[in-house]
Amino acid sequence: MKVAIPTKGNRGMDEYVSEHFGRAPTFTIVDLTANEVKIIPNTSEHMGGSGYPPEIMASEGVDAMLCSSLGPRAIQMFEQYGIEVYVGAYGTVRNAIQAWQAGKLQVATDENACRMHRHHE
């Protein structure tokens, strides 16, 4: 099982979770089965590249995304790729994974999506 966390840099399990999902400088991908850590740069449109983070995570074979928060559109995109999304992650990558494994992170829904990204008609 592979989990991904939006992160601030390249320190692997000791890196801090980025509060800004789409603008996170890196994504740290942890393969819990193989016990491997891979760090990839955020090359999405948010960072001047192409594509969106859910597409990038799908191409990396990610099963779950652990993040601080994210907008409803991103949640929908992850759902389309069959990637589970959990919110409430903070601290280091190691902290986020431990909280997730202990059932302390919430499944992302439209109700707990980042308010900053909400658009009311």
C-alpha positions in Angstrom: 0.0 0.0 0.0 1.3 3.4 -1.0 0.4 6.6 0.9 1.3 10.1 -0.2 1.7 13.3 1.8 2.1 16.8 0.5 5.4 18.0 2.0 7.6 21.0 2.4 10.9 19.5 1.2 13.1 16.4 0.8 13.6 15.0 4.3 11.5 11.9 3.8 9.9 10.6 7.0 11.1 13.6 8.9 9.8 16.2 6.5 6.8 18.4 7.5 3.3 18.1 6.1 2.6 21.1 3.8 -0.6 22.9 4.9 -1.2 24.0 1.2 -1.9 20.8 -0.6 -1.9 22.1 -4.2 1.2 24.3 -3.7 3.2 21.8 -1.7 6.8 21.8 -3.0 7.0 18.0 -2.9 5.0 14.9 -2.3 6.5 12.2 -0.2 5.2 8.7 -1.2 5.7 5.9 1.3 5.3 2.3 0.2 4.2 0.6 3.5 4.6 -2.9 2.0 8.1 -2.4 0.6 9.1 0.1 3.3 10.4 2.5 0.7 10.2 6.3 0.6 10.1 8.3 -2.6 10.0 12.1 -2.9 8.7 13.7 -6.0 8.5 17.4 -6.9 5.1 19.0 -7.3 5.1 19.4 -11.1 1.4 20.3 -11.3 -0.2 23.3 -12.9 -0.3 24.9 -9.4 3.5 25.0 -9.6 3.8 26.1 -13.3 3.9 22.5 -14.7 1.1 20.4 -16.1 -1.6 18.2 -14.8 -3.0 18.0 -11.3 -1.8 16.3 -8.1 -4.4 13.5 -8.2 -3.2 12.6 -11.7 0.4 12.5 -10.6 -0.5 10.4 -7.5 -2.5 8.0 -9.7 0.6 7.6 -12.0 2.7 6.7 -8.9 0.2 4.0 -7.8 -0.8 5.8 -4.7 -3.7 4.2 -2.7 -4.2 7.0 -0.1 -3.4 10.7 0.3 -2.9 12.1 3.8 -3.1 15.9 4.0 -3.9 18.8 6.2 -6.8 19.9 4.1 -7.8 20.3 0.4 -10.5 21.7 -1.7 -13.7 19.8 -2.8 -12.5 19.7 -6.5 -9.3 17.9 -5.5 -11.3 15.4 -3.4 -13.5 14.6 -6.4 -10.5 14.1 -8.6 -8.9 11.7 -6.2 -12.2 9.8 -5.9 -12.2 9.4 -9.7 -8.8 7.8 -9.5 -9.9 5.5 -6.6 -7.5 7.2 -4.2 -8.7 7.5 -0.6 -8.1 11.0 0.9 -7.7 11.7 4.6 -7.5 15.2 6.2 -6.2 16.4 9.5 -2.5 15.4 9.0 0.1 17.5 10.6 3.7 17.4 11.9 6.0 15.1 10.1 5.3 12.4 7.5 6.0 9.9 10.2 3.4 11.6 12.5 0.8 11.7 9.6 1.2 8.0 8.9 1.0 7.0 12.5 -2.2 9.2 13.0 -3.7 7.6 9.9 -2.8 4.0 11.0 -4.4 4.8 14.4 -7.6 6.0 12.8 -7.2 9.6 13.9 -7.5 11.2 10.4 -10.9 11.9 8.8 -12.0 10.7 5.4 -12.2 13.8 3.2 -15.7 14.9 2.3 -17.2 18.0 0.7 -18.3 18.9 4.3 -14.8 19.0 5.7 -13.1 20.4 2.5 -10.9 23.4 2.9 -13.3 26.4 3.2 -10.8 28.6 1.3 -11.6 26.6 -1.8 -15.4 26.8 -1.5 -17.3 28.7 -4.2 -20.8 29.7 -3.3 -23.2 30.5 -6.1 
